[in-house]
Amino acid sequence: RLPTEAEWEYACRAGSDSSFCYGDDAAELDPYAWYGKNSGSQTHDVGGKQTNAWGVCDMHGNAGEWCADWYAEGFYKESPAADPQGPANGTCRVLRGGNWSDLPSVCRAASRDGYAPDDRSCYFGFRVVLGPGR
């Protein structure tokens, strides 16, 4: 299944509370992500960059990752702090992580956007989570 948005961010942060899995300095993103500055305008094989503290790779950049949750712009300003569940419905699904053409600010752990579920792009990908759904 696709991860919930909360699961995705939890895995991306790997225990940190910083902008990126390694800290807050966007100038140090190169070892962790393929993004607009270093990607050569293309996606790259998974695992080509340094992992986060939990051994998870490619959470920042390379391809934006679909999440199971519906997107609502201000949802997390009013949601519970622990394991928030996304809106019950909507027209767009959440995409997280940024992609190979993005600025570092879009690759931050908290950055999020929404796209229609049937949108297709060379910028989009997904990550599979093993375990029960909600």
C-alpha positions in Angstrom: 0.0 0.0 0.0 1.0 3.6 -0.2 2.1 5.2 3.0 -0.1 7.7 4.8 1.3 11.2 4.8 2.2 10.9 8.5 4.0 7.6 7.9 5.9 9.2 5.0 7.1 12.2 7.0 8.0 10.0 10.0 10.2 7.8 7.8 11.7 10.8 6.0 12.6 12.6 9.3 14.1 9.4 10.9 13.8 10.8 14.4 14.9 14.4 13.5 12.8 17.5 13.7 14.8 19.5 11.2 14.0 20.6 7.7 15.9 17.6 6.2 16.8 14.2 7.6 20.4 15.5 8.4 19.7 19.0 9.6 18.5 22.4 8.4 21.2 23.6 6.0 19.9 23.2 2.4 23.6 23.7 1.2 24.3 20.2 2.6 21.5 18.4 0.5 23.7 17.1 -2.3 24.8 13.8 -0.5 21.2 13.0 0.2 19.1 14.0 -2.8 18.9 14.3 -6.6 17.3 17.7 -7.2 17.5 20.7 -9.6 21.2 21.5 -8.8 22.7 18.0 -9.3 20.3 15.7 -11.1 21.3 16.4 -14.7 17.5 16.9 -15.3 16.6 13.2 -14.9 15.7 10.6 -12.3 18.4 8.3 -10.9 18.5 4.7 -9.7 17.3 4.2 -6.2 20.1 4.1 -3.5 22.6 6.4 -5.3 22.6 8.9 -2.4 23.3 8.7 1.3 20.5 7.2 3.5 18.9 8.9 6.5 19.6 7.8 10.1 17.2 4.8 9.7 18.8 3.6 6.5 16.0 4.8 4.2 17.2 6.4 1.0 15.7 8.8 -1.5 13.2 10.5 0.7 14.4 13.9 -0.5 14.3 14.6 -4.2 14.6 12.2 -7.2 10.8 11.6 -7.6 7.9 13.0 -5.6 6.1 10.2 -3.8 2.4 9.6 -3.8 0.8 9.2 -0.3 -2.6 7.5 0.4 -4.0 10.6 2.0 -6.3 13.2 0.3 -4.8 16.6 0.1 -6.1 19.7 2.0 -3.9 22.7 2.1 -4.3 23.8 5.7 -5.2 20.4 7.1 -2.2 19.9 9.4 -2.6 23.3 11.1 -5.8 21.8 12.8 -5.0 18.1 12.9 -3.9 16.0 15.9 -0.1 16.1 16.4 0.3 12.3 16.7 -0.4 10.2 13.6 -2.9 12.5 12.0 -5.2 10.9 9.5 -5.8 12.9 6.3 -9.2 14.2 5.1 -11.9 11.6 4.4 -12.2 12.7 0.8 -11.0 15.2 -1.7 -10.0 15.8 -5.3 -6.2 15.6 -5.0 -3.8 13.1 -3.3 -0.7 14.1 -1.4 2.7 14.1 -3.1 5.8 14.4 -0.8 9.6 14.7 -1.1 10.3 16.9 -4.1 11.8 15.6 -7.3 14.9 15.9 -9.6 14.0 19.3 -10.9 13.0 21.0 -7.6 14.7 23.6 -5.4 15.9 22.4 -1.9 12.9 24.1 -0.2 10.5 21.7 -2.1 12.6 18.7 -1.0 12.2 19.5 2.8 10.6 16.8 5.0 7.5 19.1 5.6 7.0 20.2 2.0 3.8 18.8 0.5 1.6 19.3 -2.5 -1.6 17.8 -4.0 -2.3 16.3 -7.4 -5.3 14.6 -9.0 -5.0 10.8 -8.6 -4.9 10.2 -12.3 -2.1 12.8 -13.0 0.9 11.2 -14.6 4.4 12.8 -14.7 8.1 11.9 -15.0 8.3 13.8 -11.6 6.1 11.3 -9.7 6.9 8.0 -8.1 5.8 5.9 -5.1 7.1 4.0 -2.2 5.4 0.8 -1.0 4.7 0.2 2.7 4.3 -3.3 4.1 1.6 -3.6 6.7 -2.1 -3.2 7.3 -3.9 -0.2 5.9 -6.2 2.0 7.9 
